[in-house]
């Protein structure tokens, strides 16, 4: 009889206790209890750094044209990234029970902030959307906080109701009415793009929570119908859709932005024309540092740069699905499912718009596009999932057994001097 490889990892001798040997090799590294933690941390850090570099490259010309420093947008984005780091760290260190306790208060605070955009604190509409608060020199987008709070709240509610979700009333109440209310608060400000992302995260939470597909299908149909009605009765949105569907697209039509985004991607080729060498950022491509930053990445870094971005988002998605699979707490599973649909869904929507697979709807590329509220809130959401990853079976023990960064650095210095 051939002994299975797994049993060869440890053989107890006479008088010896059986020891567990950690798996080795590529598959063993993926099965490590701390894999989700390190993949999420590393991929998020790389995307934030890449975003800072590309915001600097894509915004410098426009900043000079407006009489500002070429580093203005970069410094602002770097400031938000530095603000997001402690937020991410704190979120990653909070225990799971803390999020359960905070679910309802977070949702209430987010709703109040979203309503405040219609108060004197609300900023003037931007691009037809009234979705900002003006707090001194800061402009805050409360809909980002609504997305964050909704993920935590859906996790709490659907996890508690999981044994009852086969019944219509428990599957829909209170998740659908409250979710619709929060989405409605955003739609009052005319921000359909953010509302669509929120619909994605609600659907993802219900799917992971165990809502039957027939009930989920009804919810998706209702959401799709509402989105279609809102698009049809808005001349601006109808114009964008017809421009996207039109075969006759030139620089004078409504598809101007998509056309130049495609030109930027096509110009980049395999390796790009070089960092900082974009032509489209010279006032040809609107929102080059924001919604269409992916086009600048393709132009300057080429197909390799765009594939790197896709690979990093794919790693984040894999790590989050790994947390869902390995963690036993339904709250963690549902909340992570909502967050992955938010972050990855929004990234796919943004990229689809840039490459012409969807009409322009105005959502940024998470962690990469310029925008303080989106960056900080997305980092907080990923911090929540990192906290869940630290709570995976065996993860806490594995992390505690590893020496700290300071201790490892001192050990290396000591060996070098010796």
C-alpha positions in Angstrom: 0.0 0.0 0.0 1.4 3.4 -1.0 1.4 5.9 1.8 -0.3 9.2 0.9 2.1 12.2 0.7 0.2 14.0 3.4 0.9 11.2 5.9 4.7 11.4 5.1 4.8 15.0 6.4 5.1 13.8 10.0 6.0 10.4 11.5 6.0 9.9 15.3 8.9 7.9 16.7 9.1 6.0 19.9 8.2 8.2 22.8 7.6 11.2 20.5 4.5 13.2 20.1 3.1 13.7 16.6 4.1 17.1 15.2 2.2 18.9 12.5 4.4 20.1 9.7 3.2 23.0 7.6 2.6 22.2 4.0 5.2 23.3 1.5 5.2 24.3 -2.1 3.0 26.6 -4.0 -0.2 24.8 -3.0 0.9 24.8 0.6 1.5 28.5 0.5 -2.0 29.1 -0.8 -3.4 26.9 1.9 -1.6 28.8 4.7 -4.0 30.3 7.2 -2.4 33.8 6.7 -2.6 33.8 2.9 -5.8 35.9 2.7 -4.2 38.4 5.1 -1.0 38.9 3.1 -2.7 38.9 -0.3 -5.2 41.5 0.7 -2.6 43.7 2.3 -0.1 43.4 -0.6 -2.5 43.9 -3.5 -4.2 46.8 -1.8 -0.8 48.5 -1.1 0.3 48.0 -4.7 -2.9 49.5 -6.1 -2.8 52.5 -3.9 0.8 53.2 -4.8 0.1 52.7 -8.5 -2.9 55.0 -8.1 -0.7 57.8 -6.6 1.8 57.5 -9.5 -0.9 57.6 -12.1 -2.8 60.5 -10.5 0.4 62.5 -10.6 1.0 61.6 -14.2 -2.5 62.2 -15.4 -3.3 65.4 -13.5 -0.2 67.5 -13.8 -1.0 69.1 -17.1 -4.5 70.1 -16.2 -3.2 71.4 -12.9 -0.7 73.7 -14.7 -3.4 74.8 -17.1 -5.5 76.0 -14.1 -2.6 77.9 -12.6 -1.9 75.4 -9.9 1.1 73.3 -9.0 1.6 70.2 -11.2 1.7 68.2 -7.9 -1.6 69.6 -6.6 -3.9 66.6 -7.2 -1.1 64.1 -6.3 -0.4 65.8 -3.0 -4.1 65.9 -2.2 -4.5 62.2 -3.1 -1.3 61.3 -1.1 -2.9 63.1 1.9 -6.0 61.0 1.6 -3.9 57.9 1.3 -2.1 58.8 4.5 -5.4 59.4 6.2 -6.7 56.0 4.9 -3.7 54.0 6.3 -4.7 54.4 10.0 -8.3 53.8 9.1 -7.4 50.6 7.4 -5.1 49.6 10.3 -7.8 50.2 12.9 -10.4 48.4 10.8 -8.1 45.4 10.4 -7.6 45.2 14.2 -11.2 45.4 15.3 -12.8 42.1 16.3 -15.7 40.7 14.4 -18.1 41.3 17.3 -17.3 45.1 17.1 -18.7 45.3 13.6 -21.8 43.4 14.7 -22.4 45.9 17.4 -21.7 48.9 15.1 -23.9 47.8 12.2 -27.1 49.7 13.1 -25.4 52.9 14.4 -23.2 53.0 11.2 -26.3 52.7 9.0 -28.0 55.5 10.9 -25.0 57.8 10.7 -24.6 57.1 7.0 -28.2 57.9 6.3 -28.0 61.2 8.2 -24.8 62.2 6.3 -26.5 61.3 3.0 -29.5 63.5 3.8 -27.2 66.3 4.8 -26.3 66.9 1.1 -29.7 68.6 0.8 -28.9 70.9 3.8 -26.8 74.0 3.8 -23.8 71.8 4.2 -24.4 70.3 0.8 -22.1 71.3 -2.1 -23.4 72.5 -5.4 -24.2 69.7 -7.9 -21.2 68.3 -9.8 -22.0 66.8 -13.2 -25.7 66.9 -12.4 -25.2 65.0 -9.2 -25.8 66.5 -5.8 -23.8 64.1 -3.7 -21.2 66.1 -1.7 -20.8 67.8 1.6 -18.7 70.9 1.9 -16.9 70.9 5.3 -14.6 73.9 5.1 -11.9 73.1 2.6 -12.9 69.4 2.5 -15.5 67.9 0.1 -16.9 64.6 1.4 -19.0 62.1 -0.5 -21.3 60.5 2.0 -22.6 57.9 -0.5 -19.3 56.1 0.1 -20.1 55.8 3.8 -23.5 54.5 2.8 -21.9 51.7 0.8 -19.7 50.8 3.7 -22.4 50.8 6.3 -24.8 48.9 4.1 -22.3 46.0 3.8 -21.9 45.7 7.5 -25.7 46.0 8.2 -26.6 43.4 5.5 -24.1 41.0 7.0 -25.7 41.3 10.4 -29.3 41.0 9.2 -28.9 38.2 6.7 -26.7 36.2 9.0 -29.3 36.3 11.8 -32.0 35.4 9.4 -30.1 32.7 7.5 -32.3 29.7 8.7 -35.4 31.6 7.6 -34.3 32.9 4.2 -36.3 30.2 2.4 -39.4 32.2 3.2 -40.3 35.3 1.1 -41.0 37.6 4.0 -37.7 36.8 5.8 -35.7 37.0 2.6 -37.0 40.4 1.6 -37.6 42.1 5.0 -35.8 44.1 6.2 -33.0 43.7 3.7 -34.8 44.9 0.5 -36.8 47.8 2.0 -33.8 49.2 3.9 -31.5 48.6 1.0 -33.9 50.3 -1.3 -34.2 53.3 1.1 -30.5 53.8 1.2 -30.2 53.5 -2.5 -33.1 55.9 -2.9 -31.3 58.5 -0.7 -28.4 58.4 -3.2 -30.8 58.5 -6.2 -32.4 61.7 -4.9 -29.0 63.3 -5.5 -29.2 62.0 -9.1 -26.2 59.7 -8.7 -27.2 56.6 -10.7 -23.7 55.2 -11.0 -23.2 54.9 -7.3 -26.7 53.5 -6.9 -25.9 50.7 -9.4 -22.8 49.8 -7.4 -25.0 49.7 -4.3 -27.5 47.4 -6.1 -24.6 45.1 -6.9 -23.5 44.8 -3.3 -27.0 44.2 -2.0 -27.4 41.4 -4.6 -24.1 39.9 -3.6 -24.9 40.0 0.1 -28.3 38.2 -0.6 -26.6 35.6 -2.8 -23.9 34.8 -0.3 -26.4 34.9 2.5 -28.3 32.0 1.0 -31.4 33.7 -0.5 -32.9 31.3 -3.0 -32.2 32.1 -6.6 -35.9 32.6 -7.5 -36.3 35.3 -4.9 -32.9 36.8 -5.8 -34.1 36.9 -9.4 -37.2 38.9 -8.4 -35.0 41.4 -6.6 -32.6 41.7 -9.5 -35.5 42.2 -11.9 -37.0 45.0 -9.8 -33.6 46.7 -9.5 -33.0 46.4 -13.2 -36.5 47.9 -13.9 -35.9 50.8 -11.6 -32.5 51.5 -13.2 -34.1 51.3 -16.7 -36.9 53.8 -15.8 -34.4 56.2 -14.3 -32.2 56.0 -17.4 -35.1 56.4 -19.9 -36.6 59.5 -18.2 -33.3 61.3 -18.0 -32.3 63.1 -21.3 -28.6 63.1 -20.2 -28.5 59.4 -19.5 -30.4 58.6 -22.7 -27.9 60.7 -24.7 -25.0 58.7 -23.2 -26.7 55.4 -24.0 -27.4 56.4 -27.6 -23.9 57.7 -28.0 -22.5 54.4 -26.7 -24.7 52.4 -29.1 -24.0 54.7 -32.1 -21.7 53.6 -34.8 -21.1 57.2 -35.9 -18.8 58.4 -33.2 -16.5 61.4 -33.6 -14.9 64.0 -31.4 -18.0 66.3 -31.7 -20.5 63.7 -30.4 -21.5 62.6 -26.9 -19.1 59.7 -27.1 -16.1 62.0 -27.1 -14.9 60.8 -23.8 -15.1 57.1 -24.6 -13.5 57.7 -28.0 -10.4 59.4 -26.5 -10.3 56.7 -23.8 -10.1 54.1 -26.6 -7.5 56.0 -28.4 -5.4 56.2 -25.3 -5.6 52.4 -24.8 -4.8 51.8 -28.5 -1.8 54.1 -28.4 -0.2 52.3 -25.5 0.3 49.0 -27.4 2.0 46.2 -25.4 4.4 48.2 -23.2 3.0 51.8 -23.4 4.6 55.0 -24.6 6.3 55.7 -21.2 5.3 56.9 -17.8 4.3 60.6 -18.0 4.3 60.6 -21.8 0.5 60.5 -22.3 -1.0 62.7 -25.0 -4.6 62.2 -24.0 -4.0 64.0 -20.6 -3.3 67.2 -22.5 -6.9 68.3 -22.1 -8.2 65.8 -24.6 -9.6 63.2 -22.2 -12.0 64.5 -19.6 -11.6 63.1 -16.0 -8.2 61.6 -17.0 -7.1 61.4 -13.3 -10.5 60.1 -12.1 -13.1 58.0 -14.0 -10.8 57.4 -17.0 -7.5 56.8 -15.3 -7.5 53.3 -16.6 -7.1 54.7 -20.1 -4.0 56.7 -19.1 -2.6 53.5 -17.5 -3.1 51.7 -20.8 -1.5 54.6 -22.8 1.6 55.0 -20.6 2.1 51.5 -19.3 0.5 49.5 -22.2 -1.3 46.2 -22.0 1.2 45.1 -19.4 0.1 47.9 -17.1 -3.6 47.2 -17.6 -3.1 43.5 -17.0 -1.2 44.3 -13.8 -4.2 46.3 -12.5 -6.6 43.4 -13.5 -4.3 40.9 -11.8 -4.2 42.9 -8.5 -8.0 43.2 -8.4 -8.3 39.4 -9.2 -6.0 38.7 -6.2 -8.2 40.8 -4.0 -11.3 39.0 -5.2 -9.6 35.6 -4.7 -8.5 36.5 -1.2 -12.0 37.7 -0.3 -13.7 34.6 -1.6 -11.1 32.6 0.3 -12.2 34.4 3.5 -15.9 33.5 2.7 -15.0 29.9 2.1 -12.8 29.4 5.2 -14.6 31.5 7.8 -17.5 29.8 9.6 -19.3 33.0 10.8 -22.3 33.8 8.5 -21.9 37.5 9.3 -18.3 37.5 8.0 -19.3 35.6 4.9 -22.2 37.9 4.0 -20.3 41.1 4.8 -17.3 40.0 2.7 -19.6 39.0 -0.1 -21.1 42.5 -0.1 -17.7 44.2 0.0 -16.2 42.0 -2.9 -19.2 42.9 -5.0 -18.8 46.6 -4.2 -15.0 46.8 -4.9 -14.6 44.3 -7.7 -18.0 45.1 -9.2 -17.2 48.8 -9.3 -13.7 48.1 -10.8 -15.3 46.0 -13.6 -17.9 48.7 -14.3 -15.3 51.4 -14.5 -13.1 49.3 -16.8 -16.1 48.4 -19.0 -16.9 52.0 -19.5 -13.3 52.9 -20.4 -13.0 50.1 -23.0 -16.4 50.9 -24.4 -18.4 47.9 -23.1 -20.8 50.2 -21.2 -22.0 53.8 -21.4 -20.4 56.4 -19.3 -21.9 56.3 -15.8 -19.3 58.1 -13.7 -17.8 55.6 -11.2 -14.1 55.8 -10.2 -11.6 52.9 -10.3 -11.3 51.8 -6.6 -8.0 52.6 -4.9 -6.6 54.0 -8.1 -8.7 57.0 -9.2 -8.4 60.4 -7.6 -11.0 61.0 -4.8 -10.5 61.1 -1.1 -13.9 59.8 0.1 -13.8 56.8 -2.2 -10.2 56.0 -1.3 -10.5 56.2 2.4 -13.8 54.3 2.5 -12.6 51.5 0.2 -9.4 51.2 2.4 -11.7 50.9 5.4 -13.8 48.2 3.7 -10.7 46.2 2.8 -9.5 46.7 6.4 -12.7 45.0 7.6 -12.0 42.0 5.4 -8.4 41.9 6.6 -9.8 41.8 10.1 -11.9 38.8 9.1 -8.9 37.2 7.4 -7.0 37.6 10.7 -9.8 35.6 12.3 -9.7 32.7 9.9 -9.0 29.3 11.5 -5.3 29.2 12.5 -4.6 32.8 11.3 -4.3 34.4 14.7 -1.9 31.8 15.9 0.2 32.0 12.8 0.4 35.7 12.9 1.3 35.7 16.6 4.1 33.2 16.0 5.8 35.4 13.4 8.3 37.9 14.7 7.4 41.6 14.2 8.9 43.7 11.5 11.0 45.6 14.0 12.4 42.3 15.5 13.2 40.9 12.0 14.9 44.2 11.0 17.0 44.2 14.1 17.9 40.5 13.6 19.1 41.3 10.0 21.1 44.3 11.2 22.7 42.2 13.9 23.7 39.5 11.4 25.1 42.1 9.0 27.3 43.7 11.7 28.4 40.3 12.9 
